[in-house]
Amino acid sequence: MSNDTVVLLFPIAVAIIMLGLGLTLTMEDFRRVLRYPRAMVVCLVSQMLVLPALCLGLVFVLGLRPELAVGMMLLAASPGGSTASLYSHLFKGDLALNISLTAVNSVLALFTLPVIVNLSVAGFMGSDSSIGLQFDKVIQVFALVLIPISIGMAVRRRFTSLAIRLERAVKVLSVLVLLMMIASVIAGLGEEVFDVLGEIILAVVLFNLLSMTIGYFGPRLFRVGERESIASAFEIGLHNASLSITIAMTPTLLGNTEMAMPSVTYGFVMFFTAAVFGFIVARRVPAASATAERAAPSSRV
């Protein structure tokens, strides 16, 4: 299968991932927002405002060229993915909060992501650039995310036991799809990949580490609980790289391989940095609290 063919399959792959996310969600996950008002507000403000501003600062300080700068901003605008819930479960975070944050962030990002991307394209590449997310492309992103999630939620509501059985398999599939995307982008760049990687690696690692740090200490400053802060850290620190790679690579959206490289690098790096971060913060959670979380009926992986 040629690399061009693989790129054309990206939207289908992401739709499957979004379907898998929908299989984990119920309307209760959206209603639960009211039970965590402080944690929700801090996390959402960080996700929607603080992270883009932080990313913009890194881009200017490190002097990234326009395509990579837009790619970084696209990554910053992407919501958290299912990987955040997995790490939250492994490292004693509040899984119920993670699921709710992912649900809300995925919906809100449909409105904020096009705005941030278009402003970034105009700022770094010029207002006359042909690249961007115009209205018809925004509709494609809506369809790519919202329709599969809605279908997954409908399946969860109608065939609950089947949806629960499929959850783990879909999470494994999501990781495999991400690895496939990373390999495809690397293949598309060929020998240039090492030059691009050298330009972007510092920005990506710093952004990842700073995102998790803000995600954790931001809520702690507002006296949010330890497990809720861990959930926030992973939600803010582990972006949906599959979605941002697809938006960057798909010919009918941005169609730019270099714009995908920040997300490709991030998608690989985050597995290791998040594990180290998780081991550090998990030690701060009392054993009894972690046991109660795992025993709770709402703990879904």
C-alpha atoms as an extended CHARMM CRD file, in Angstrom:
* protein
*
       301  EXT
         1         1  MET       CA              0.0000000000        0.0000000000        0.0000000000  PROA      1               0.0000000000
         2         2  SER       CA              1.4720000000        3.3640000000       -1.0020000000  PROA      2               0.0000000000
         3         3  ASN       CA              2.0270000000        6.1490000000        1.5050000000  PROA      3               0.0000000000
         4         4  ASP       CA             -0.5210000000        8.3490000000       -0.3190000000  PROA      4               0.0000000000
         5         5  THR       CA             -3.1350000000        5.6460000000        0.1320000000  PROA      5               0.0000000000
         6         6  VAL       CA             -2.3430000000        5.3980000000        3.8330000000  PROA      6               0.0000000000
         7         7  VAL       CA             -2.7620000000        9.1770000000        4.1920000000  PROA      7               0.0000000000
         8         8  LEU       CA             -6.1780000000        8.9840000000        2.5530000000  PROA      8               0.0000000000
         9         9  LEU       CA             -7.1500000000        6.3630000000        5.1560000000  PROA      9               0.0000000000
        10        10  PHE       CA             -6.2040000000        8.6690000000        8.0660000000  PROA      10              0.0000000000
        11        11  PRO       CA             -9.7200000000       10.1560000000        8.4450000000  PROA      11              0.0000000000
        12        12  ILE       CA            -11.2140000000        6.6570000000        8.5780000000  PROA      12              0.0000000000
        13        13  ALA       CA             -8.6630000000        5.6200000000       11.1950000000  PROA      13              0.0000000000
        14        14  VAL       CA             -9.4120000000        8.6680000000       13.3550000000  PROA      14              0.0000000000
        15        15  ALA       CA            -13.1590000000        8.0960000000       12.9490000000  PROA      15              0.0000000000
        16        16  ILE       CA            -12.6210000000        4.5980000000       14.3820000000  PROA      16              0.0000000000
        17        17  ILE       CA            -10.7030000000        6.0790000000       17.3240000000  PROA      17              0.0000000000
        18        18  MET       CA            -13.4670000000        8.6300000000       17.9340000000  PROA      18              0.0000000000
        19        19  LEU       CA            -16.0140000000        5.8300000000       17.7420000000  PROA      19              0.0000000000
        20        20  GLY       CA            -14.0170000000        4.0290000000       20.4100000000  PROA      20              0.0000000000
        21        21  LEU       CA            -14.0720000000        7.1470000000       22.5660000000  PROA      21              0.0000000000
        22        22  GLY       CA            -17.8410000000        7.3280000000       22.1540000000  PROA      22              0.0000000000
        23        23  LEU       CA            -18.1190000000        3.7290000000       23.3670000000  PROA      23              0.0000000000
        24        24  THR       CA            -16.6910000000        4.8540000000       26.7210000000  PROA      24              0.0000000000
        25        25  LEU       CA            -19.0360000000        7.8260000000       27.1580000000  PROA      25              0.0000000000
        26        26  THR       CA            -22.5280000000        8.2860000000       28.5350000000  PROA      26              0.0000000000
        27        27  MET       CA            -24.5710000000       11.4350000000       29.1340000000  PROA      27              0.0000000000
        28        28  GLU       CA            -23.6350000000       11.0810000000       32.8070000000  PROA      28              0.0000000000
        29        29  ASP       CA            -20.0440000000       11.9240000000       31.8470000000  PROA      29              0.0000000000
        30        30  PHE       CA            -21.2410000000       15.3360000000       30.6330000000  PROA      30              0.0000000000
        31        31  ARG       CA            -23.5520000000       15.8650000000       33.6160000000  PROA      31              0.0000000000
        32        32  ARG       CA            -20.6730000000       15.0150000000       35.9670000000  PROA      32              0.0000000000
        33        33  VAL       CA            -19.0750000000       18.3380000000       35.0250000000  PROA      33              0.0000000000
        34        34  LEU       CA            -21.1930000000       20.0110000000       37.6950000000  PROA      34              0.0000000000
        35        35  ARG       CA            -19.6780000000       17.7550000000       40.3810000000  PROA      35              0.0000000000
        36        36  TYR       CA            -16.1420000000       18.9590000000       39.6570000000  PROA      36              0.0000000000
        37        37  PRO       CA            -16.6570000000       22.6940000000       39.0330000000  PROA      37              0.0000000000
        38        38  ARG       CA            -13.2740000000       23.8900000000       40.2770000000  PROA      38              0.0000000000
        39        39  ALA       CA            -11.2610000000       21.1490000000       38.5780000000  PROA      39              0.0000000000
        40        40  MET       CA            -13.2240000000       21.5490000000       35.3600000000  PROA      40              0.0000000000
        41        41  VAL       CA            -12.8090000000       25.3200000000       35.1680000000  PROA      41              0.0000000000
        42        42  VAL       CA             -9.0620000000       25.2040000000       35.8810000000  PROA      42              0.0000000000
        43        43  CYS       CA             -8.4910000000       22.4020000000       33.3850000000  PROA      43              0.0000000000
        44        44  LEU       CA            -10.5740000000       23.9210000000       30.6050000000  PROA      44              0.0000000000
        45        45  VAL       CA             -9.0110000000       27.3780000000       31.0090000000  PROA      45              0.0000000000
        46        46  SER       CA             -5.5760000000       25.7590000000       30.8760000000  PROA      46              0.0000000000
        47        47  GLN       CA             -6.5040000000       23.7100000000       27.8110000000  PROA      47              0.0000000000
        48        48  MET       CA             -8.1810000000       26.4790000000       25.8420000000  PROA      48              0.0000000000
        49        49  LEU       CA             -6.1400000000       29.5530000000       26.8170000000  PROA      49              0.0000000000
        50        50  VAL       CA             -2.9540000000       28.7930000000       28.7470000000  PROA      50              0.0000000000
        51        51  LEU       CA             -1.5880000000       26.0220000000       26.5080000000  PROA      51              0.0000000000
        52        52  PRO       CA             -1.9560000000       27.9250000000       23.2060000000  PROA      52              0.0000000000
        53        53  ALA       CA             -0.2900000000       30.9630000000       24.8080000000  PROA      53              0.0000000000
        54        54  LEU       CA              2.4930000000       28.7810000000       26.2050000000  PROA      54              0.0000000000
        55        55  CYS       CA              2.9910000000       27.0960000000       22.8460000000  PROA      55              0.0000000000
        56        56  LEU       CA              3.0820000000       30.4390000000       21.0490000000  PROA      56              0.0000000000
        57        57  GLY       CA              5.8040000000       31.6120000000       23.4190000000  PROA      57              0.0000000000
        58        58  LEU       CA              7.8900000000       28.4800000000       22.7720000000  PROA      58              0.0000000000
        59        59  VAL       CA              7.4950000000       28.8930000000       19.0300000000  PROA      59              0.0000000000
        60        60  PHE       CA              8.8030000000       32.4760000000       19.1380000000  PROA      60              0.0000000000
        61        61  VAL       CA             11.6180000000       31.7720000000       21.6040000000  PROA      61              0.0000000000
        62        62  LEU       CA             12.8860000000       28.7720000000       19.6060000000  PROA      62              0.0000000000
        63        63  GLY       CA             12.3830000000       30.5000000000       16.2530000000  PROA      63              0.0000000000
        64        64  LEU       CA             10.5660000000       27.6730000000       14.4820000000  PROA      64              0.0000000000
        65        65  ARG       CA              9.8650000000       28.0940000000       10.7880000000  PROA      65              0.0000000000
        66        66  PRO       CA              6.2290000000       28.7530000000        9.7680000000  PROA      66              0.0000000000
        67        67  GLU       CA              5.0960000000       25.2060000000        8.9210000000  PROA      67              0.0000000000
        68        68  LEU       CA              6.4480000000       23.7960000000       12.1680000000  PROA      68              0.0000000000
        69        69  ALA       CA              5.0620000000       26.7400000000       14.1450000000  PROA      69              0.0000000000
        70        70  VAL       CA              1.5710000000       26.1000000000       12.7630000000  PROA      70              0.0000000000
        71        71  GLY       CA              2.0200000000       22.3870000000       13.5100000000  PROA      71              0.0000000000
        72        72  MET       CA              2.8510000000       23.1830000000       17.1310000000  PROA      72              0.0000000000
        73        73  MET       CA             -0.2150000000       25.4010000000       17.4720000000  PROA      73              0.0000000000
        74        74  LEU       CA             -2.3780000000       22.6800000000       15.9200000000  PROA      74              0.0000000000
        75        75  LEU       CA             -1.0580000000       20.2670000000       18.5310000000  PROA      75              0.0000000000
        76        76  ALA       CA             -1.7310000000       22.7390000000       21.3470000000  PROA      76              0.0000000000
        77        77  ALA       CA             -5.3190000000       23.2150000000       20.1320000000  PROA      77              0.0000000000
        78        78  SER       CA             -6.0290000000       19.4680000000       20.0110000000  PROA      78              0.0000000000
        79        79  PRO       CA             -8.0330000000       17.9710000000       22.8870000000  PROA      79              0.0000000000
        80        80  GLY       CA             -6.8880000000       15.1850000000       25.1750000000  PROA      80              0.0000000000
        81        81  GLY       CA             -7.2300000000       11.6390000000       23.8840000000  PROA      81              0.0000000000
        82        82  SER       CA             -8.1310000000        8.2300000000       25.2690000000  PROA      82              0.0000000000
        83        83  THR       CA             -4.4850000000        7.7430000000       26.2840000000  PROA      83              0.0000000000
        84        84  ALA       CA             -5.0470000000       10.2990000000       29.0400000000  PROA      84              0.0000000000
        85        85  SER       CA             -7.6680000000        8.0700000000       30.6720000000  PROA      85              0.0000000000
        86        86  LEU       CA             -5.3720000000        5.0580000000       30.4340000000  PROA      86              0.0000000000
        87        87  TYR       CA             -2.5020000000        6.8410000000       32.1810000000  PROA      87              0.0000000000
        88        88  SER       CA             -4.8670000000        8.3040000000       34.7570000000  PROA      88              0.0000000000
        89        89  HSD       CA             -6.0600000000        4.7990000000       35.5980000000  PROA      89              0.0000000000
        90        90  LEU       CA             -2.5110000000        3.4670000000       35.8540000000  PROA      90              0.0000000000
        91        91  PHE       CA             -1.1990000000        6.3030000000       38.0280000000  PROA      91              0.0000000000
        92        92  LYS       CA             -4.0560000000        6.8160000000       40.5080000000  PROA      92              0.0000000000
        93        93  GLY       CA             -5.8110000000        9.7290000000       38.8400000000  PROA      93              0.0000000000
        94        94  ASP       CA             -9.5620000000       10.3350000000       39.0740000000  PROA      94              0.0000000000
        95        95  LEU       CA            -10.7040000000        8.3200000000       36.0670000000  PROA      95              0.0000000000
        96        96  ALA       CA            -14.2830000000        9.6000000000       36.1640000000  PROA      96              0.0000000000
        97        97  LEU       CA            -13.0100000000       13.1760000000       35.9310000000  PROA      97              0.0000000000
        98        98  ASN       CA            -10.7060000000       12.2040000000       33.0620000000  PROA      98              0.0000000000
        99        99  ILE       CA            -13.5640000000       10.7330000000       31.0690000000  PROA      99              0.0000000000
       100       100  SER       CA            -15.6550000000       13.8630000000       31.6220000000  PROA      100             0.0000000000
       101       101  LEU       CA            -12.7720000000       16.1640000000       30.6920000000  PROA      101             0.0000000000
       102       102  THR       CA            -12.1190000000       14.2360000000       27.4850000000  PROA      102             0.0000000000
       103       103  ALA       CA            -15.7970000000       14.3870000000       26.5680000000  PROA      103             0.0000000000
       104       104  VAL       CA            -16.1020000000       18.1350000000       27.1400000000  PROA      104             0.0000000000
       105       105  ASN       CA            -12.7080000000       18.9720000000       25.6080000000  PROA      105             0.0000000000
       106       106  SER       CA            -13.4780000000       16.9860000000       22.4560000000  PROA      106             0.0000000000
       107       107  VAL       CA            -16.6430000000       19.0130000000       21.8870000000  PROA      107             0.0000000000
       108       108  LEU       CA            -15.1510000000       22.4130000000       22.7580000000  PROA      108             0.0000000000
       109       109  ALA       CA            -12.0890000000       21.7930000000       20.5820000000  PROA      109             0.0000000000
       110       110  LEU       CA            -14.3450000000       21.5770000000       17.5380000000  PROA      110             0.0000000000
       111       111  PHE       CA            -14.9200000000       25.3250000000       17.9670000000  PROA      111             0.0000000000
       112       112  THR       CA            -11.5170000000       26.4670000000       19.2750000000  PROA      112             0.0000000000
       113       113  LEU       CA             -9.2220000000       24.3610000000       17.0700000000  PROA      113             0.0000000000
       114       114  PRO       CA            -10.1880000000       25.9540000000       13.7140000000  PROA      114             0.0000000000
       115       115  VAL       CA             -9.8540000000       29.4380000000       15.2210000000  PROA      115             0.0000000000
       116       116  ILE       CA             -6.3730000000       28.7670000000       16.6330000000  PROA      116             0.0000000000
       117       117  VAL       CA             -5.1810000000       27.0530000000       13.4440000000  PROA      117             0.0000000000
       118       118  ASN       CA             -6.4530000000       29.8180000000       11.1520000000  PROA      118             0.0000000000
       119       119  LEU       CA             -4.9440000000       32.5620000000       13.3190000000  PROA      119             0.0000000000
       120       120  SER       CA             -1.6540000000       30.6480000000       13.3520000000  PROA      120             0.0000000000
       121       121  VAL       CA             -1.6430000000       30.2220000000        9.5770000000  PROA      121             0.0000000000
       122       122  ALA       CA             -2.3830000000       33.9160000000        9.0860000000  PROA      122             0.0000000000
       123       123  GLY       CA              0.2580000000       34.9600000000       11.6200000000  PROA      123             0.0000000000
       124       124  PHE       CA              3.0870000000       32.6760000000       10.5250000000  PROA      124             0.0000000000
       125       125  MET       CA              2.3930000000       32.1190000000        6.8220000000  PROA      125             0.0000000000
       126       126  GLY       CA              0.5530000000       35.2730000000        5.8240000000  PROA      126             0.0000000000
       127       127  SER       CA             -3.1410000000       36.0580000000        5.4950000000  PROA      127             0.0000000000
       128       128  ASP       CA             -3.0720000000       35.2000000000        1.7960000000  PROA      128             0.0000000000
       129       129  SER       CA             -1.9580000000       31.6200000000        2.4220000000  PROA      129             0.0000000000
       130       130  SER       CA             -4.0820000000       28.9370000000        0.7620000000  PROA      130             0.0000000000
       131       131  ILE       CA             -3.6220000000       26.7010000000        3.8120000000  PROA      131             0.0000000000
       132       132  GLY       CA             -6.1880000000       26.8870000000        6.5810000000  PROA      132             0.0000000000
       133       133  LEU       CA             -9.4530000000       25.4910000000        7.9010000000  PROA      133             0.0000000000
       134       134  GLN       CA            -12.1830000000       27.3090000000        6.0090000000  PROA      134             0.0000000000
       135       135  PHE       CA            -15.8470000000       26.6280000000        6.7310000000  PROA      135             0.0000000000
       136       136  ASP       CA            -16.1240000000       23.5170000000        4.5570000000  PROA      136             0.0000000000
       137       137  LYS       CA            -12.9950000000       22.0690000000        6.1630000000  PROA      137             0.0000000000
       138       138  VAL       CA            -14.3220000000       22.8660000000        9.6300000000  PROA      138             0.0000000000
       139       139  ILE       CA            -17.4290000000       20.8600000000        8.7670000000  PROA      139             0.0000000000
       140       140  GLN       CA            -15.1700000000       17.9460000000        7.8290000000  PROA      140             0.0000000000
       141       141  VAL       CA            -13.4620000000       18.1330000000       11.2280000000  PROA      141             0.0000000000
       142       142  PHE       CA            -16.8780000000       18.2390000000       12.9270000000  PROA      142             0.0000000000
       143       143  ALA       CA            -17.9210000000       15.1440000000       11.0070000000  PROA      143             0.0000000000
       144       144  LEU       CA            -14.6240000000       13.4220000000       11.7380000000  PROA      144             0.0000000000
       145       145  VAL       CA            -15.0370000000       13.8580000000       15.4920000000  PROA      145             0.0000000000
       146       146  LEU       CA            -18.6490000000       14.4140000000       16.4650000000  PROA      146             0.0000000000
       147       147  ILE       CA            -20.4380000000       11.8310000000       14.3100000000  PROA      147             0.0000000000
       148       148  PRO       CA            -18.3140000000        8.8070000000       15.3600000000  PROA      148             0.0000000000
       149       149  ILE       CA            -18.4790000000        9.8720000000       19.0300000000  PROA      149             0.0000000000
       150       150  SER       CA            -22.2710000000       10.1790000000       18.7920000000  PROA      150             0.0000000000
       151       151  ILE       CA            -22.5490000000        6.7470000000       17.1820000000  PROA      151             0.0000000000
       152       152  GLY       CA            -20.3240000000        5.2580000000       19.8840000000  PROA      152             0.0000000000
       153       153  MET       CA            -22.4400000000        6.8010000000       22.6290000000  PROA      153             0.0000000000
       154       154  ALA       CA            -25.5940000000        5.4670000000       20.9770000000  PROA      154             0.0000000000
       155       155  VAL       CA            -24.0950000000        1.9740000000       20.8800000000  PROA      155             0.0000000000
       156       156  ARG       CA            -23.0820000000        2.3330000000       24.5280000000  PROA      156             0.0000000000
       157       157  ARG       CA            -26.6220000000        3.2910000000       25.4680000000  PROA      157             0.0000000000
       158       158  ARG       CA            -28.3080000000        0.5330000000       23.4650000000  PROA      158             0.0000000000
       159       159  PHE       CA            -25.7500000000       -2.2880000000       23.7610000000  PROA      159             0.0000000000
       160       160  THR       CA            -23.9030000000       -1.5000000000       26.9900000000  PROA      160             0.0000000000
       161       161  SER       CA            -22.2920000000       -4.8880000000       27.5530000000  PROA      161             0.0000000000
       162       162  LEU       CA            -20.9730000000       -5.0040000000       23.9860000000  PROA      162             0.0000000000
       163       163  ALA       CA            -19.5310000000       -1.4940000000       24.2780000000  PROA      163             0.0000000000
       164       164  ILE       CA            -17.7610000000       -2.3820000000       27.5240000000  PROA      164             0.0000000000
       165       165  ARG       CA            -16.2330000000       -5.4860000000       25.9180000000  PROA      165             0.0000000000
       166       166  LEU       CA            -14.9820000000       -3.4270000000       22.9770000000  PROA      166             0.0000000000
       167       167  GLU       CA            -13.3800000000       -0.6590000000       25.0400000000  PROA      167             0.0000000000
       168       168  ARG       CA            -10.0330000000       -2.3270000000       25.6980000000  PROA      168             0.0000000000
       169       169  ALA       CA             -9.6660000000       -3.5730000000       22.1290000000  PROA      169             0.0000000000
       170       170  VAL       CA            -10.3700000000       -0.1010000000       20.7480000000  PROA      170             0.0000000000
       171       171  LYS       CA             -7.7690000000        1.4560000000       23.0700000000  PROA      171             0.0000000000
       172       172  VAL       CA             -5.1470000000       -0.9830000000       21.7730000000  PROA      172             0.0000000000
       173       173  LEU       CA             -6.2730000000       -0.2240000000       18.2200000000  PROA      173             0.0000000000
       174       174  SER       CA             -5.9100000000        3.5060000000       18.9030000000  PROA      174             0.0000000000
       175       175  VAL       CA             -2.2490000000        3.0580000000       19.8480000000  PROA      175             0.0000000000
       176       176  LEU       CA             -1.6140000000        0.9300000000       16.7540000000  PROA      176             0.0000000000
       177       177  VAL       CA             -3.2850000000        3.5370000000       14.5320000000  PROA      177             0.0000000000
       178       178  LEU       CA             -1.1400000000        6.2900000000       16.0540000000  PROA      178             0.0000000000
       179       179  LEU       CA              2.0230000000        4.2580000000       15.3790000000  PROA      179             0.0000000000
       180       180  MET       CA              0.8710000000        3.6850000000       11.7930000000  PROA      180             0.0000000000
       181       181  MET       CA              0.3760000000        7.4290000000       11.3440000000  PROA      181             0.0000000000
       182       182  ILE       CA              3.8100000000        8.1890000000       12.7660000000  PROA      182             0.0000000000
       183       183  ALA       CA              5.4220000000        5.6840000000       10.3910000000  PROA      183             0.0000000000
       184       184  SER       CA              3.5350000000        7.1270000000        7.4250000000  PROA      184             0.0000000000
       185       185  VAL       CA              4.6010000000       10.7180000000        8.1070000000  PROA      185             0.0000000000
       186       186  ILE       CA              8.2180000000        9.6460000000        8.6040000000  PROA      186             0.0000000000
       187       187  ALA       CA              8.1050000000        7.7270000000        5.3240000000  PROA      187             0.0000000000
       188       188  GLY       CA              6.6240000000       10.7450000000        3.5620000000  PROA      188             0.0000000000
       189       189  LEU       CA              9.4570000000       13.0240000000        4.6920000000  PROA      189             0.0000000000
       190       190  GLY       CA             12.1810000000       10.5060000000        3.8470000000  PROA      190             0.0000000000
       191       191  GLU       CA             15.7080000000       11.7180000000        4.6110000000  PROA      191             0.0000000000
       192       192  GLU       CA             14.3920000000       15.1430000000        5.6380000000  PROA      192             0.0000000000
       193       193  VAL       CA             12.7940000000       13.6690000000        8.7570000000  PROA      193             0.0000000000
       194       194  PHE       CA             16.0180000000       13.9210000000       10.7820000000  PROA      194             0.0000000000
       195       195  ASP       CA             16.4820000000       17.5930000000        9.9060000000  PROA      195             0.0000000000
       196       196  VAL       CA             12.8810000000       18.3640000000       10.8620000000  PROA      196             0.0000000000
       197       197  LEU       CA             13.1400000000       16.2680000000       14.0200000000  PROA      197             0.0000000000
       198       198  GLY       CA             16.2470000000       18.1790000000       15.0540000000  PROA      198             0.0000000000
       199       199  GLU       CA             14.3330000000       21.4450000000       14.7050000000  PROA      199             0.0000000000
       200       200  ILE       CA             11.2370000000       20.3460000000       16.5790000000  PROA      200             0.0000000000
       201       201  ILE       CA             12.3110000000       17.9010000000       19.3110000000  PROA      201             0.0000000000
       202       202  LEU       CA             13.1970000000       20.5060000000       21.9610000000  PROA      202             0.0000000000
       203       203  ALA       CA              9.9450000000       22.4140000000       21.4350000000  PROA      203             0.0000000000
       204       204  VAL       CA              7.8830000000       19.2250000000       21.6320000000  PROA      204             0.0000000000
       205       205  VAL       CA              9.5360000000       17.8700000000       24.7790000000  PROA      205             0.0000000000
       206       206  LEU       CA              9.3520000000       21.2380000000       26.5570000000  PROA      206             0.0000000000
       207       207  PHE       CA              5.7100000000       21.6850000000       25.5710000000  PROA      207             0.0000000000
       208       208  ASN       CA              4.8360000000       18.1860000000       26.7850000000  PROA      208             0.0000000000
       209       209  LEU       CA              6.5720000000       18.5830000000       30.1450000000  PROA      209             0.0000000000
       210       210  LEU       CA              5.2330000000       22.0980000000       30.7310000000  PROA      210             0.0000000000
       211       211  SER       CA              1.6950000000       20.9770000000       29.7730000000  PROA      211             0.0000000000
       212       212  MET       CA              1.6860000000       18.1750000000       32.3550000000  PROA      212             0.0000000000
       213       213  THR       CA              3.2340000000       20.4460000000       34.9730000000  PROA      213             0.0000000000
       214       214  ILE       CA              0.6020000000       23.1390000000       34.4290000000  PROA      214             0.0000000000
       215       215  GLY       CA             -2.1080000000       20.4790000000       34.3190000000  PROA      215             0.0000000000
       216       216  TYR       CA             -1.0380000000       19.2100000000       37.7280000000  PROA      216             0.0000000000
       217       217  PHE       CA              0.0140000000       22.2950000000       39.6770000000  PROA      217             0.0000000000
       218       218  GLY       CA             -2.6880000000       24.5830000000       38.2720000000  PROA      218             0.0000000000
       219       219  PRO       CA             -5.4880000000       22.6680000000       40.0170000000  PROA      219             0.0000000000
       220       220  ARG       CA             -3.3460000000       22.1960000000       43.1430000000  PROA      220             0.0000000000
       221       221  LEU       CA             -3.0090000000       25.9860000000       43.4390000000  PROA      221             0.0000000000
       222       222  PHE       CA             -6.8050000000       26.1400000000       43.6080000000  PROA      222             0.0000000000
       223       223  ARG       CA             -6.9290000000       23.3600000000       46.2310000000  PROA      223             0.0000000000
       224       224  VAL       CA             -8.2030000000       20.6810000000       43.8720000000  PROA      224             0.0000000000
       225       225  GLY       CA             -7.6420000000       17.1370000000       45.1760000000  PROA      225             0.0000000000
       226       226  GLU       CA             -4.5610000000       15.0600000000       44.3750000000  PROA      226             0.0000000000
       227       227  ARG       CA             -6.2750000000       12.4790000000       42.1630000000  PROA      227             0.0000000000
       228       228  GLU       CA             -8.2440000000       15.1620000000       40.3150000000  PROA      228             0.0000000000
       229       229  SER       CA             -5.0100000000       17.0750000000       39.6720000000  PROA      229             0.0000000000
       230       230  ILE       CA             -3.3600000000       13.9450000000       38.2530000000  PROA      230             0.0000000000
       231       231  ALA       CA             -6.3340000000       13.4670000000       35.9470000000  PROA      231             0.0000000000
       232       232  SER       CA             -6.0260000000       17.0870000000       34.8380000000  PROA      232             0.0000000000
       233       233  ALA       CA             -2.2900000000       16.7080000000       34.2070000000  PROA      233             0.0000000000
       234       234  PHE       CA             -2.7750000000       13.7840000000       31.8470000000  PROA      234             0.0000000000
       235       235  GLU       CA             -5.7500000000       15.3730000000       30.1190000000  PROA      235             0.0000000000
       236       236  ILE       CA             -3.8150000000       18.5650000000       29.4240000000  PROA      236             0.0000000000
       237       237  GLY       CA             -0.4650000000       16.8730000000       28.8100000000  PROA      237             0.0000000000
       238       238  LEU       CA             -1.5300000000       14.0390000000       26.4830000000  PROA      238             0.0000000000
       239       239  HSD       CA             -3.0940000000       15.5050000000       23.3640000000  PROA      239             0.0000000000
       240       240  ASN       CA             -4.9730000000       13.6200000000       20.6640000000  PROA      240             0.0000000000
       241       241  ALA       CA             -1.9960000000       13.3150000000       18.3280000000  PROA      241             0.0000000000
       242       242  SER       CA             -3.9350000000       11.0990000000       15.9180000000  PROA      242             0.0000000000
       243       243  LEU       CA             -6.4750000000       13.8680000000       15.3080000000  PROA      243             0.0000000000
       244       244  SER       CA             -3.8730000000       16.5980000000       14.7960000000  PROA      244             0.0000000000
       245       245  ILE       CA             -1.7920000000       14.3800000000       12.4690000000  PROA      245             0.0000000000
       246       246  THR       CA             -4.8910000000       13.6680000000       10.4010000000  PROA      246             0.0000000000
       247       247  ILE       CA             -5.8330000000       17.3530000000       10.1440000000  PROA      247             0.0000000000
       248       248  ALA       CA             -2.2840000000       18.2160000000        9.0980000000  PROA      248             0.0000000000
       249       249  MET       CA             -1.8440000000       15.3820000000        6.5710000000  PROA      249             0.0000000000
       250       250  THR       CA             -5.2560000000       14.9880000000        4.9340000000  PROA      250             0.0000000000
       251       251  PRO       CA             -5.1860000000       16.6310000000        1.4670000000  PROA      251             0.0000000000
       252       252  THR       CA             -8.6830000000       18.0890000000        1.8890000000  PROA      252             0.0000000000
       253       253  LEU       CA             -7.7200000000       19.7510000000        5.2090000000  PROA      253             0.0000000000
       254       254  LEU       CA             -4.2160000000       21.2230000000        5.6950000000  PROA      254             0.0000000000
       255       255  GLY       CA             -2.3790000000       18.7080000000        3.5150000000  PROA      255             0.0000000000
       256       256  ASN       CA              1.1010000000       19.5450000000        4.8490000000  PROA      256             0.0000000000
       257       257  THR       CA              3.5040000000       16.8360000000        6.0380000000  PROA      257             0.0000000000
       258       258  GLU       CA              5.7940000000       19.1950000000        7.9530000000  PROA      258             0.0000000000
       259       259  MET       CA              2.8370000000       20.5120000000        9.9650000000  PROA      259             0.0000000000
       260       260  ALA       CA              2.2630000000       16.9530000000       11.1400000000  PROA      260             0.0000000000
       261       261  MET       CA              5.8050000000       16.5100000000       12.5070000000  PROA      261             0.0000000000
       262       262  PRO       CA              5.2180000000       18.1970000000       15.9060000000  PROA      262             0.0000000000
       263       263  SER       CA              2.2740000000       15.8390000000       16.5340000000  PROA      263             0.0000000000
       264       264  VAL       CA              4.2400000000       12.8320000000       15.2430000000  PROA      264             0.0000000000
       265       265  THR       CA              7.1040000000       13.6090000000       17.6130000000  PROA      265             0.0000000000
       266       266  TYR       CA              4.6930000000       14.3420000000       20.4510000000  PROA      266             0.0000000000
       267       267  GLY       CA              2.7920000000       11.1080000000       19.8480000000  PROA      267             0.0000000000
       268       268  PHE       CA              5.9940000000        9.1500000000       20.3860000000  PROA      268             0.0000000000
       269       269  VAL       CA              7.5490000000       11.1670000000       23.2080000000  PROA      269             0.0000000000
       270       270  MET       CA              4.4470000000       11.4240000000       25.3940000000  PROA      270             0.0000000000
       271       271  PHE       CA              4.3150000000        7.6920000000       26.1730000000  PROA      271             0.0000000000
       272       272  PHE       CA              7.6650000000        7.8980000000       27.9810000000  PROA      272             0.0000000000
       273       273  THR       CA              7.4370000000       11.3340000000       29.5860000000  PROA      273             0.0000000000
       274       274  ALA       CA              3.9180000000       10.6100000000       30.8730000000  PROA      274             0.0000000000
       275       275  ALA       CA              5.0830000000        7.3370000000       32.4450000000  PROA      275             0.0000000000
       276       276  VAL       CA              7.9130000000        9.0710000000       34.3170000000  PROA      276             0.0000000000
       277       277  PHE       CA              5.5850000000       11.8970000000       35.3620000000  PROA      277             0.0000000000
       278       278  GLY       CA              2.9870000000        9.3500000000       36.4990000000  PROA      278             0.0000000000
       279       279  PHE       CA              5.4370000000        7.4540000000       38.7030000000  PROA      279             0.0000000000
       280       280  ILE       CA              6.4300000000       10.7050000000       40.3920000000  PROA      280             0.0000000000
       281       281  VAL       CA              2.9570000000       12.0930000000       41.1380000000  PROA      281             0.0000000000
       282       282  ALA       CA              1.3480000000        8.7170000000       41.9760000000  PROA      282             0.0000000000
       283       283  ARG       CA              3.4840000000        8.5180000000       45.0940000000  PROA      283             0.0000000000
       284       284  ARG       CA              1.5910000000       11.4870000000       46.5050000000  PROA      284             0.0000000000
       285       285  VAL       CA             -1.7740000000        9.6720000000       46.4470000000  PROA      285             0.0000000000
       286       286  PRO       CA             -2.7400000000        7.8300000000       49.6760000000  PROA      286             0.0000000000
       287       287  ALA       CA             -3.0440000000        4.0670000000       49.1120000000  PROA      287             0.0000000000
       288       288  ALA       CA             -6.5980000000        3.9540000000       50.4720000000  PROA      288             0.0000000000
       289       289  SER       CA             -7.7210000000        6.6390000000       48.0340000000  PROA      289             0.0000000000
       290       290  ALA       CA             -6.2260000000        4.8180000000       45.0470000000  PROA      290             0.0000000000
       291       291  THR       CA             -7.8430000000        1.5390000000       46.0950000000  PROA      291             0.0000000000
       292       292  ALA       CA            -11.2480000000        3.2110000000       46.3820000000  PROA      292             0.0000000000
       293       293  GLU       CA            -10.8720000000        4.6410000000       42.8810000000  PROA      293             0.0000000000
       294       294  ARG       CA            -10.1400000000        1.2240000000       41.3750000000  PROA      294             0.0000000000
       295       295  ALA       CA            -13.0660000000       -0.3230000000       43.2350000000  PROA      295             0.0000000000
       296       296  ALA       CA            -15.5530000000        2.3590000000       42.1390000000  PROA      296             0.0000000000
       297       297  PRO       CA            -18.1810000000        1.3080000000       39.5530000000  PROA      297             0.0000000000
       298       298  SER       CA            -17.3720000000        4.3500000000       37.3920000000  PROA      298             0.0000000000
       299       299  SER       CA            -13.7700000000        3.2220000000       36.8060000000  PROA      299             0.0000000000
       300       300  ARG       CA            -13.6910000000        2.3560000000       33.1180000000  PROA      300             0.0000000000
       301       301  VAL       CA            -10.5750000000        1.6640000000       31.1340000000  PROA      301             0.0000000000
